[in-house]
Amino acid sequence: MSDQPSRPTLALIASEAGVSPATVSKVLNGRTDVAPATRERVEELLRSHNYAGPGGGRRARRSGLIDLVLAGLDSPWAVEILRGVEAECAERGIGVVVSLVRDDDARPPSWQNLPVLHHSDGVILVTSRMTRQQRRQLERAGVGLVLVDPVNLPDPDIASVGATNWAGGLAATEHLLELGHRRIAMIGGPADMLCTQARVDGYRTALERAGVPVDRELIRYGDFRHRGGFARTRELLALPDRPTAVFAGSDEQAMGAYEAARQAGLRIPEDFSVVGFDDLPTCEWMSPPLTTVRQPLEEMGRTAASTLLQLLDGRPLLSPRVELATELRVRHSTAPPPTA
């Protein structure tokens, strides 16, 4: 017989905690349907017994997989991020597991359980919220994390990748001001998203620098999708003193603005100028081609992947936050305002 002590079992942990093995399993898998006091008691026993679960030393042996968690693939924006992550990982021999979940989706498994289920080494989380509980859950599982365009402000030591949204909003609005527009509307995405707030702040700053009063009636919030851009533009064009231009906070919203202008009998750019944000591949093929702020989406995906792999290798980051530069791409959807 071996004198080496046997590894503690899940049943032993459950017995000492006074709970069922199923409850211990829920704690190990990060499930949220466990009372806080019970969770704390089980976690303390897991730590004291150095319980590593059935995977044993899995985290010491890299699996060669990472999870990419997206809110959906129905947007070209998400596809460009995916393209960048996949390209970077393919060059390094890393597999990518793509998962589509929504913040309001109550069906299990929630995204923070996915890396455990897939036995992956890390997760890239795109345009989602991050809570302290979710972060602790990943840390307990030994899972690396990088955020792309997080909805809320993450802890300063969490690695994240984004674009210079404020500078992009400033450049878009300054372009319209230089053309002579003064009634410039702004359609942001969801009001609680950091990127929306930064783009709206850039818009406001440009107006203030030009001495143009900020008219709150001209600031609307959409959903970054065609439908939101269409609905908000229709509202703006129905104003008694309607805007002569709109800065849409995404290219998809700009596409919605095109249709709203068409239905109102307005020509772009002769009667109404439109600027987007993203520079999706479709922008050059719109009629007319869309003036927009380019954010390097594929490069953002590549940077997120390389950052995660750097963390998994134990190499320190120069900075936890990386912001890639935006650039105004002037095409044919903007022109001086119509003369009275």
C-alpha positions in Angstrom: 0.0 0.0 0.0 1.1 3.6 -0.7 1.7 5.8 2.3 0.7 8.9 0.2 -2.6 10.4 1.5 -5.5 9.9 -0.8 -6.9 12.9 -2.7 -10.0 14.4 -1.0 -13.2 13.6 -2.9 -16.1 15.7 -3.8 -18.2 13.5 -1.4 -15.8 14.2 1.5 -16.0 18.0 0.9 -19.8 17.7 0.7 -20.0 15.8 4.0 -17.8 18.2 5.9 -19.8 21.2 4.5 -23.1 19.6 5.3 -24.4 19.8 1.8 -25.0 17.5 -1.1 -22.3 16.6 -3.7 -24.4 18.4 -6.3 -24.1 21.6 -4.3 -20.3 21.3 -4.2 -20.3 20.6 -7.9 -22.3 23.8 -8.5 -19.7 25.8 -6.5 -16.9 24.3 -8.5 -18.6 25.2 -11.8 -19.4 28.7 -10.7 -23.2 28.3 -10.7 -25.0 31.2 -9.1 -27.9 29.2 -7.6 -26.0 28.6 -4.3 -26.6 30.7 -1.1 -23.6 33.0 -0.4 -23.0 31.5 3.1 -23.0 28.0 1.7 -20.7 29.0 -1.2 -18.2 30.6 1.2 -18.3 27.5 3.5 -17.7 25.1 0.5 -15.0 27.3 -1.0 -13.1 27.4 2.4 -13.1 23.6 2.6 -12.0 23.3 -1.1 -9.1 25.6 -0.3 -8.1 23.9 3.0 -8.1 20.5 1.3 -6.3 21.8 -1.8 -9.1 20.2 -3.9 -8.4 20.5 -7.6 -11.4 18.7 -8.9 -11.4 15.7 -11.3 -9.2 17.7 -13.7 -6.4 17.6 -11.1 -3.6 19.8 -12.5 -5.4 20.7 -15.7 -4.4 24.4 -15.4 -0.7 23.4 -15.1 -1.1 21.7 -18.5 -2.3 24.2 -21.1 -5.2 22.9 -23.2 -4.4 25.0 -26.2 -8.0 26.3 -26.3 -9.5 29.7 -25.6 -13.1 30.8 -25.4 -14.4 33.8 -27.4 -17.7 35.0 -26.0 -19.9 37.2 -28.3 -23.4 38.5 -27.9 -24.2 37.3 -31.4 -22.8 36.9 -35.0 -25.6 38.8 -36.7 -23.5 41.9 -36.8 -20.5 42.5 -39.2 -18.8 44.1 -36.2 -18.7 40.9 -34.3 -17.5 39.0 -37.4 -14.5 41.3 -37.8 -13.5 40.8 -34.1 -13.8 37.1 -34.6 -11.7 37.2 -37.7 -8.9 38.9 -35.8 -9.0 36.5 -32.8 -9.0 33.5 -35.1 -6.2 34.8 -37.3 -3.9 35.5 -34.3 -4.6 32.2 -32.6 -4.2 30.2 -35.8 -0.7 31.6 -36.2 0.1 30.3 -32.7 -1.6 26.9 -32.9 -4.3 27.8 -30.5 -7.9 26.7 -31.0 -10.9 29.1 -30.5 -14.2 28.0 -29.1 -16.9 30.6 -30.1 -19.9 30.9 -27.8 -22.9 33.2 -28.3 -24.6 34.4 -25.2 -26.5 37.4 -24.2 -26.5 39.2 -20.9 -30.2 38.8 -20.5 -30.1 35.1 -21.4 -31.0 33.1 -18.2 -30.6 29.7 -19.8 -27.6 27.8 -18.5 -24.7 27.7 -19.0 -23.9 31.3 -18.3 -20.8 32.5 -20.1 -18.5 32.4 -17.1 -19.1 28.6 -16.9 -18.0 28.0 -20.5 -14.2 28.0 -20.0 -14.6 25.3 -17.3 -16.9 23.2 -19.5 -14.6 23.5 -22.5 -11.4 23.0 -20.5 -10.1 26.2 -22.1 -7.2 28.3 -20.7 -8.7 31.7 -21.1 -11.7 33.8 -22.3 -12.0 36.8 -24.5 -15.3 38.6 -23.5 -16.7 41.0 -26.1 -19.1 43.9 -25.3 -20.4 42.4 -22.0 -20.6 43.4 -18.4 -18.1 42.2 -15.9 -19.0 41.8 -12.2 -16.6 41.1 -9.3 -18.4 37.8 -8.8 -17.7 36.7 -12.4 -14.1 37.8 -12.1 -13.6 35.8 -8.9 -15.2 32.8 -10.6 -12.7 32.8 -13.4 -9.8 33.4 -11.0 -10.8 30.4 -8.9 -10.9 28.3 -12.1 -7.5 29.6 -13.1 -8.9 31.1 -16.3 -7.2 34.1 -18.0 -9.4 37.0 -19.1 -9.3 39.8 -21.6 -12.2 42.2 -22.3 -13.0 43.8 -25.7 -15.1 47.0 -25.5 -16.5 46.2 -22.0 -19.9 47.7 -21.3 -19.0 48.9 -17.8 -15.7 50.2 -16.4 -13.6 47.1 -15.4 -11.2 47.0 -12.5 -8.0 48.7 -13.6 -6.0 45.5 -13.4 -8.2 43.6 -15.8 -6.8 43.5 -19.4 -9.0 45.2 -21.9 -8.8 46.3 -25.6 -10.8 49.1 -27.2 -10.5 52.0 -29.6 -10.1 55.8 -29.1 -13.9 56.3 -29.1 -13.7 59.9 -27.7 -11.2 61.0 -30.4 -13.4 59.3 -33.1 -16.5 61.2 -31.9 -14.5 64.4 -31.9 -13.2 63.8 -35.5 -16.6 62.9 -36.9 -18.3 66.0 -35.5 -15.4 68.3 -36.4 -15.7 67.1 -40.0 -19.3 68.1 -40.1 -18.6 71.5 -38.5 -15.9 72.2 -41.0 -18.4 71.6 -43.8 -20.6 74.3 -42.3 -23.2 72.2 -40.4 -24.5 73.6 -37.1 -27.6 71.5 -36.5 -25.7 68.2 -36.0 -27.5 65.3 -34.4 -25.9 62.4 -32.5 -27.3 58.9 -32.3 -25.4 56.9 -29.7 -25.7 53.2 -28.9 -27.1 52.1 -25.5 -26.6 55.0 -23.1 -24.9 52.8 -20.4 -22.1 51.6 -22.6 -18.7 53.1 -22.1 -18.0 53.4 -25.9 -21.3 55.3 -26.3 -20.5 57.7 -23.6 -17.0 58.3 -25.0 -18.4 59.0 -28.5 -21.1 61.3 -27.2 -18.5 63.2 -25.1 -16.3 63.6 -28.2 -19.3 65.0 -30.1 -20.1 67.4 -27.3 -16.5 68.6 -27.0 -16.3 69.3 -30.8 -19.5 71.5 -30.6 -18.3 73.3 -27.5 -14.9 74.1 -29.1 -16.7 75.5 -32.1 -18.9 77.6 -29.9 -22.0 75.7 -31.0 -24.6 75.1 -28.2 -25.2 71.5 -27.4 -28.9 70.9 -28.0 -30.0 67.9 -25.9 -33.0 67.4 -28.3 -30.5 66.4 -31.0 -28.9 63.6 -28.9 -30.6 60.3 -29.1 -29.7 56.7 -28.1 -30.2 53.6 -30.1 -29.0 50.0 -30.1 -26.1 50.1 -32.6 -28.4 48.3 -35.1 -30.2 49.3 -38.3 -33.6 49.5 -36.5 -32.3 51.9 -33.8 -30.7 54.2 -36.4 -33.8 54.2 -38.5 -36.2 55.0 -35.6 -34.0 57.7 -34.0 -33.4 59.4 -37.4 -37.1 59.5 -38.1 -37.6 61.2 -34.8 -34.9 63.8 -35.5 -36.2 64.5 -39.0 -39.7 65.2 -37.6 -38.4 68.0 -35.4 -39.6 71.5 -36.4 -36.0 72.6 -36.8 -34.5 69.4 -38.0 -30.8 68.7 -38.2 -28.9 69.0 -41.4 -26.5 66.2 -40.4 -26.2 63.2 -38.1 -23.3 61.4 -36.5 -24.5 57.8 -36.0 -22.6 55.9 -33.4 -22.2 52.9 -35.6 -22.3 52.0 -39.3 -25.4 49.9 -38.9 -27.2 52.9 -37.3 -26.0 55.0 -40.2 -27.6 52.5 -42.6 -30.8 53.0 -40.7 -30.4 56.7 -41.1 -30.0 56.3 -44.9 -33.4 54.6 -45.1 -35.1 57.2 -42.8 -33.8 60.0 -45.0 -35.0 58.2 -48.1 -38.5 57.7 -46.8 -38.5 61.5 -45.8 -37.6 62.3 -49.4 -34.1 63.6 -48.5 -31.0 63.0 -50.6 -27.7 62.1 -49.1 -25.5 64.2 -48.9 -27.3 67.1 -50.8 -30.1 67.4 -48.2 -28.7 65.5 -45.3 -25.2 64.4 -44.3 -24.5 61.1 -42.4 -21.3 60.0 -40.6 -21.0 56.5 -39.2 -18.6 54.7 -36.9 -16.7 51.4 -37.4 -15.8 51.3 -41.1 -17.4 47.9 -41.8 -16.5 46.4 -45.2 -20.0 47.3 -46.5 -19.4 51.0 -46.1 -17.7 51.4 -49.5 -20.6 49.8 -51.2 -23.4 51.9 -49.7 -25.0 54.4 -52.0 -23.4 56.9 -51.5 -20.3 55.4 -49.9 -20.4 56.2 -46.2 -18.1 58.7 -44.4 -17.2 57.0 -41.2 -14.8 56.6 -38.3 -12.7 53.6 -38.7 -11.9 51.5 -35.6 -9.5 48.6 -36.4 -11.8 45.8 -35.5 -9.8 42.9 -36.8 -6.7 44.4 -35.1 -8.6 44.7 -31.9 -9.4 41.0 -32.1 -5.8 40.2 -32.8 -4.6 42.4 -29.9 -7.1 40.8 -27.5 -5.8 37.3 -28.5 -2.1 38.2 -28.2 -2.8 39.9 -24.8 -4.5 36.8 -23.5 -1.8 34.5 -24.6 0.8 36.8 -23.0 -1.1 36.6 -19.7 -1.3 32.8 -20.0 2.5 32.7 -20.6 3.0 34.6 -17.4 4.5 37.6 -19.1 3.7 41.0 -17.7 1.7 43.5 -19.7 3.0 47.0 -20.4 -0.5 48.3 -19.6 -3.7 46.5 -18.8 -5.6 48.8 -21.2 -4.9 49.0 -24.9 -6.7 51.6 -27.1 -6.1 51.4 -30.8 -6.4 54.6 -32.9 -9.5 55.5 -34.8 -9.3 57.3 -38.1 -11.9 59.4 -40.1 -12.6 58.0 -43.6 -14.2 60.7 -45.7 -16.3 59.3 -48.6 -19.5 60.7 -50.2 -22.2 60.8 -47.6 -21.2 64.3 -46.3 -21.4 67.7 -47.9 -22.0 71.3 -46.9 -25.6 71.9 -45.6 -28.3 72.9 -48.1 -28.7 76.7 -48.5 -31.9 78.1 -47.2 
